[in-house]
C-alpha cells in the first residue's frame, strides 16, 4: 500500500457517512491497487451472494404470501368485528418459518430474524431479506458499495493507528520522540 494520509481517509469516511459519493478513483488513490482489488473482490462476493436470492423457492413464496395475508388481516382488524385476531395469522407465519428452516437450514438466509426472535405481531414477525417492507430489519445482510468502501477505509485507518502506536512504543519511536523534544526545546 502506498503512503496514506489518515486525515484524507477520515474525510472520505465522513463523506460516505453524509451520503456523498466516494469514487473508485479515490479508493485507488488512497488505498492503492491492493485496496481497489480488495474492493472488487468484496463486491464480486456480494454479487455472488445476491444470486442466491434471484430464485425464490416455493416454501419461501408460501411464507411470503402468508405474511402478506397476516399484514392484510392486521390492517383490516378492528375491535368488535368478526375478523380473526391478527396474532393468529402471525403465529402461523412463525410456525411456517420454523417448519421451513427445520426442513432445509439453508433457507434460513431468507429471513431477517430467527423464528425464536419473532413475535406474533406485525412488528415482530420475520420478513424476507429481499422484502421492501419498512418493517424488515436491516442487518449485516445489507451490503452496498458504500458499506464496502467504508469498511476498507476504516480498516486502513485502524491499520495506520496500530502501526503508529506500535512505532511509538518501540525503541526507535522512543528515540525519535526524545530527539523531537530536544529540537523543540532548542527552538524556543
C-alpha positions as CSV (number, residue, x, y, z in Angstrom):
1,X,0.0,0.0,0.0
2,X,1.2,3.5,-0.8
3,X,1.8,6.1,1.8
4,X,-1.7,7.0,3.1
5,X,-2.8,10.1,5.0
6,X,-5.1,9.2,7.9
7,X,-6.8,12.6,7.7
8,X,-7.7,12.0,4.0
9,X,-9.1,8.6,4.8
10,X,-11.2,10.0,7.6
11,X,-12.6,12.7,5.3
12,X,-13.6,10.0,2.8
13,X,-15.4,8.1,5.6
14,X,-17.2,11.3,6.6
15,X,-18.3,11.8,3.0
16,X,-19.8,8.3,3.0
17,X,-21.4,8.9,6.3
18,X,-23.0,12.1,4.9
19,X,-24.4,10.2,1.9
20,X,-21.9,11.7,-0.5
21,X,-20.2,9.7,-3.2
22,X,-16.7,8.4,-3.0
23,X,-15.3,7.3,-6.3
24,X,-13.3,4.2,-7.1
25,X,-10.5,6.6,-8.2
26,X,-10.5,8.0,-4.6
27,X,-10.2,4.4,-3.3
28,X,-7.4,3.6,-5.7
29,X,-5.5,6.8,-5.0
30,X,-5.8,6.5,-1.2
31,X,-5.6,2.7,-0.7
32,X,-3.6,1.8,-3.8
33,X,-4.1,-1.0,-6.3
34,X,-4.4,-3.5,-3.4
35,X,-7.3,-1.6,-1.9
36,X,-9.0,-1.4,-5.2
37,X,-8.5,-5.2,-5.7
38,X,-10.0,-5.8,-2.3
39,X,-13.0,-3.6,-3.1
40,X,-13.6,-5.5,-6.4
41,X,-13.3,-8.9,-4.6
42,X,-15.7,-7.9,-1.9
43,X,-18.2,-6.5,-4.4
44,X,-18.0,-9.6,-6.6
45,X,-18.6,-11.8,-3.5
46,X,-21.7,-9.7,-2.7
47,X,-23.0,-10.1,-6.2
48,X,-22.5,-13.9,-5.9
49,X,-24.3,-13.9,-2.6
50,X,-27.2,-12.0,-4.2
51,X,-27.6,-14.6,-6.9
52,X,-28.8,-17.0,-4.2
53,X,-31.9,-14.7,-3.8
54,X,-32.7,-14.5,-7.5
55,X,-35.0,-17.5,-7.4
56,X,-37.5,-17.7,-4.6
57,X,-38.2,-21.4,-3.6
58,X,-41.9,-22.5,-3.3
59,X,-41.7,-22.7,0.5
60,X,-40.4,-19.1,0.7
61,X,-43.1,-17.9,-1.7
62,X,-45.7,-19.6,0.5
63,X,-44.3,-17.9,3.6
64,X,-44.3,-14.5,1.8
65,X,-47.9,-14.9,0.8
66,X,-48.8,-15.9,4.4
67,X,-47.1,-12.8,5.8
68,X,-48.9,-10.6,3.3
69,X,-52.2,-12.2,4.3
70,X,-51.3,-11.6,8.0
71,X,-50.5,-8.0,7.2
72,X,-53.8,-7.6,5.4
73,X,-55.7,-9.0,8.3
74,X,-53.8,-6.7,10.7
75,X,-54.7,-3.7,8.6
76,X,-58.3,-4.8,8.4
77,X,-58.6,-5.8,12.0
78,X,-60.8,-3.6,14.1
79,X,-62.1,-4.3,17.6
80,X,-65.7,-5.8,17.9
81,X,-65.7,-7.3,14.4
82,X,-65.8,-10.9,13.1
83,X,-62.3,-10.7,11.8
84,X,-59.8,-13.1,13.4
85,X,-57.2,-11.7,15.7
86,X,-54.0,-10.9,13.7
87,X,-51.8,-12.7,16.2
88,X,-53.2,-16.0,14.9
89,X,-52.1,-15.1,11.4
90,X,-48.6,-14.1,12.6
91,X,-48.3,-17.2,14.7
92,X,-49.0,-19.3,11.6
93,X,-46.1,-17.4,9.9
94,X,-43.8,-18.2,12.8
95,X,-44.8,-21.8,12.7
96,X,-44.3,-22.0,8.9
97,X,-40.8,-20.3,9.3
98,X,-39.8,-23.0,11.9
99,X,-41.0,-25.8,9.6
100,X,-39.2,-24.3,6.6
101,X,-35.9,-24.0,8.4
102,X,-36.2,-27.4,10.0
103,X,-36.7,-29.0,6.6
104,X,-33.8,-27.0,4.9
105,X,-31.4,-25.0,7.1
106,X,-30.0,-23.1,4.0
107,X,-33.4,-21.4,3.7
108,X,-32.8,-19.6,7.0
109,X,-30.8,-17.0,4.9
110,X,-34.1,-15.8,3.5
111,X,-35.4,-14.4,6.9
112,X,-34.3,-11.2,8.6
113,X,-34.6,-12.9,12.0
114,X,-34.8,-16.3,13.5
115,X,-38.1,-17.8,14.5
116,X,-37.0,-17.8,18.1
117,X,-36.7,-14.0,17.9
118,X,-40.0,-13.5,16.2
119,X,-43.2,-12.4,17.9
120,X,-46.8,-12.9,16.7
121,X,-47.5,-9.3,15.8
122,X,-46.9,-7.1,12.8
123,X,-43.6,-5.7,14.1
124,X,-42.2,-9.0,15.3
125,X,-42.8,-11.5,12.5
126,X,-39.8,-12.4,10.3
127,X,-39.6,-10.6,7.0
128,X,-37.8,-11.9,3.9
129,X,-34.4,-10.2,3.4
130,X,-35.5,-9.3,-0.1
131,X,-38.6,-7.6,1.2
132,X,-39.1,-3.8,0.7
133,X,-41.2,-3.6,3.8
134,X,-40.4,-0.8,6.3
135,X,-40.8,-3.5,9.0
136,X,-37.8,-5.5,7.7
137,X,-34.8,-5.4,9.9
138,X,-31.7,-4.2,8.2
139,X,-28.7,-6.1,9.1
140,X,-25.3,-7.3,8.0
141,X,-27.0,-8.9,5.1
142,X,-27.5,-5.4,3.6
143,X,-24.2,-4.8,1.7
144,X,-23.8,-1.9,-0.6
145,X,-20.8,-0.5,-2.5
146,X,-20.7,2.3,0.1
147,X,-20.5,-0.1,3.0
148,X,-17.6,-1.9,1.3
149,X,-15.8,1.4,0.8
150,X,-16.5,2.4,4.4
151,X,-15.2,-0.9,5.6
152,X,-12.0,-0.7,3.6
153,X,-11.3,2.9,4.6
154,X,-12.0,2.1,8.3
155,X,-9.6,-0.8,8.1
156,X,-6.9,1.4,6.6
157,X,-7.3,4.0,9.3
158,X,-7.2,1.3,12.0
159,X,-4.0,-0.1,10.4
160,X,-2.4,3.3,10.4
161,X,-3.3,3.9,14.1
162,X,-2.0,0.4,15.1
163,X,1.3,1.0,13.2
164,X,1.7,4.4,14.8
165,X,1.1,3.0,18.2
166,X,3.5,0.1,17.7
167,X,6.2,2.5,16.4
168,X,5.7,5.0,19.3
169,X,6.1,2.1,21.8
170,X,9.2,0.8,20.0
171,X,12.8,1.8,20.8
172,X,13.1,3.8,17.6
173,X,9.9,5.6,18.4
174,X,11.1,6.5,21.9
175,X,14.4,7.7,20.5
176,X,12.6,9.8,17.9
177,X,10.3,11.3,20.5
178,X,13.4,12.3,22.5
179,X,15.1,13.8,19.5
180,X,11.9,15.8,18.6
181,X,11.6,17.0,22.2
182,X,15.2,18.3,22.1
183,X,14.6,20.1,18.8
184,X,11.5,21.7,20.1
185,X,13.4,22.8,23.3
186,X,16.3,24.2,21.3
187,X,13.9,26.1,19.0
188,X,12.4,28.1,21.9
